Every structure is written in structure tokens, then in C-alpha cells.
């Protein structure tokens, strides 16, 4: 497999140049300088700074080993690219790395991850850790905190999630049991070096996918939220249309018995491109989430320019009637330009919103009166292209349609995604970037996220109903871009 250390500097510099000048680069999302951004694998707030790690490969060919890349931010809007901080070069991770989590343990910011050791032709899985110093260097612990795979489990045994409870350190892993069904197991100890296997979390989901990737559990208000990323779920109506899923269960978690008494599993996002979210608390104890804005199986047009994938905007998580609500982080208002508003009736004759054009904006829409059965919002519109959000009043469904959203995305099932709403649609907020769309429905009760690749001419906004009309109030903000630095291995400290 390709390694960063083996890539000629001139070749790497040329690849970075092509990537950074690609017309596909997003304006205000975190994305890789070059190569493939994997899932986020560590998110933590400490001493006024958010730290975020993600899996990274130096090429887009899937023939590269994985590294862990580090970014920091004070406000979740402007990000500093700190560079690669963990390489697969030590005894216990010399073959490859999988991500994990960040946690403050004994007042030290610590990164946890999975290492694959190659030894005499064998591949051995270990759970590893490294302490992050004030210069943002990761000092790997000399020995694994968990050696090998427990005999009850299979090849998948990775992505450690760590949290503390009182004086105890807890480590949760996603895995597959001997019957090839997904499980989450818990280790616990007085320190990182003294973890013992307690057993599996008792969720009652005995046959729910073949591998539970990157599990996470945390409280919001009086409830516990358990995140699962199960592989191998079958489609059911409008659910589970992507190959790999990301969702949650609202539950009561019995810490001492590992019993999880939970509500149904709900997908976090009903779009195309959302995977493996991570969360942290900010200084106000608000739960913040960021996810990979990609689908693991999809092939994106960005690959021709040498880079792939991005992260979603940061989202605030709250609880309402046993459902997780996602809303855009309020700091994103810093990106806003001039405010433009419009109020009017729309009918079956498509109507252009002349001032609401562009490729990088926030659009807030409120539905005031509906005498129609269907209303469509045509975004990134040109003569041949459009990305459609369609609301069917009778079925109470929203469809996100990227059939004509520009260059095709390969290795994905279909060009539409549908969500059935909990209540009639009253409002939606759209965060549009150059090659992405994130839709928040009914104050964040549902979200739909997708990558789209329209031409530069596709900047229009139109509304149209099937019959009848609809009174709509809209607010539009053009959004500015964030600065990117082409950093691979380090960043000078101020």
C-alpha cells in the first residue's frame, strides 16, 4: 500500500496544487488538502479550543495506508489545519491504522485509535493511545492498552470510544461476534493501562447488521444517546438506502449492568452523504456533532482532481420527544453576508427568485399557507440542471432529488432520497456550498445531506407547485468562504 513517506515531494506538491485549485472545492467546509478524508475519529473541546481528528489517506486510489490528521478551531467556523499527527510506523501499528476518539483522561487530552501490526505474515489488531502535548504532538503510549482481539469476536474489533465516569475509564469498541452480528463491547478500569473486558452492551438488537462501527454513548438532558454505525442493514421503505448507516437510539443506560433500554433506531440523516458522526461538549455543555459528508461506497467527481470527501457543518444536538434534533451551530452566522427577504405566493408556473442566486448561501424558508398538494424548491438551477427539494402535503414526505444535479456520483443506489416527516412541513433551512447541500426540516427534526456537482452556471432558485398555491416567506444570506492552508505534516505555531 502507498505511504506518504514514499511519495516524491514534487509529485505531492503538484497533487496539492491541483487539489487546492479544483472547482469542486467547498467554500466553508473542512476538507482534505489532498487525498482521501476518512471519517472523523476524535472530537474534543479543552482550554478554549476544539480538536478534531480524521482518518486520512494521501491518495484517492484506496491503495494507501491510513494516517490521522488534526485540525483545531476556536469557533467551529474557522479551522486551522495542523497536519498529520499519527503515522502507521510504530511496532503495534506498522501495517495500518483505524480511528477512534479523543477524551480528557487525568487532565490530559488523549487520542485513542486502532493499530494493525504485521508480524511474520500475521495481522494483529491492538487498541492504542497517545497523549497530546501543548505543541499538539501525539506521544504514543509504548504498549497497547488492549492487545489483540478477544476470542469471542471476529476481524472487526476497532474504533475505541473512551469516556470517564468518576474515577473510572470506559472504552467501548465496535465489533462482530462469532455469529457475524454487530456488537458493542465495554472495557473498564481505574486507568487507561488497566482496562478489563466487562462484556457486551445489552441492547436487545441481536441481529442488527454485521458490524457496529464507531459506537458512542453520551447524555443529553436526562437521556442517554447511543450512536451506532451498523453495516449490513436491509432497505425498509424509505430507510437504510445507503450501504452503511449512521443512527442513534435514545435510551436509559444502566452503567453498572451495561443494559441499554432504548427507543427505536433512527437514522441521523435521510440524505445520501452522511457517515460516522462524532460529538463533544462545548464550554456551555452543549452537545456538538460533526460527521463525514460522504458515503463510503460512492465515487465522487473530485477524485479526478486528487481529493475526496469533506465534513458536515457543525450541528447542535438537543432532545425533543425521544428524538434527536439537529440545528446548525449558531456560530455559522459569522459567515453571513447581506440579508435578503421575500414574501409571496407561488403556483404551478415556475417563478424565479431573482436575488436568491449563487452557489454558497443559507436559505431559510417558512411555509405560511398551502392550498397545493405539492411544492418544489428548485435549487442550483440552470437550463439543464437543478437540485430539487419536493414536499408532498398529503403523504407528508420530503424528497431530495439530485437526478439533474450535475456530474454523476457513481456507486450509489438511486438519485433520490425520501423522508416521512413527523408533522406537516412548516420550515426548512438549506446550507448550500459549491458542491454540497444540507437541509434541516422543521427546526432540525429531520436532515438531508448530499454532495452535488453542478456547473458554475447552475445558480438559480425557483419555486413551483403542482396545483394551487403556497404563501412562502424566505430569507437569504450569501455565505463567505473560510481560509485553507495546504498543510500535510505540520503548521507553524504562533
Buried (B, 14 or more C-beta within 10 A) or exposed (E): BBBBEEBEEEEBBEBBEBBBEBEBBBBBBBBBBBBBBBBBBBBBBBEEEBBBBBBBBBBBEEEBBBBBBBBBBEEBBBBBBBBBBBBBEBEBBBBBBBBBBBBBBEEEBBBBBBBBBEEEEEEBBBBBBBBBEEEBEBEBBEEBBBEEBEEEBBEBBBBBBBBEEEEEBBBBBBBBBEEEBBBBBBBBBEEBEEBEBBEBBBBEBEEBBBBBBBBBBBEBEEBBBBBBBBBBBEEEEBBBBBBBBBBBBBBEBEBEEBBBEBEEBBBBBBBBBBBBBBBBBBEEEBBBBBBBBBBBEBBBBBBEBBBBBBBBBBBBBBBEEEBBBBBBBEBBEBBBBEEBEBEEBBBEEEBEBEEBBBBBBBBBBBBEEBEBBBBBBBBBBBEEBBBBBBBBBEEBBBBBBBEBBBBEBEEBEEBBBBBBBEEEBBBBBBBBBBBBBBBBBBBBBBBBBBBBBBBEEBBBBBBBBBEBBBBBBBBBBBBEBBEBEEBBEEBEEE
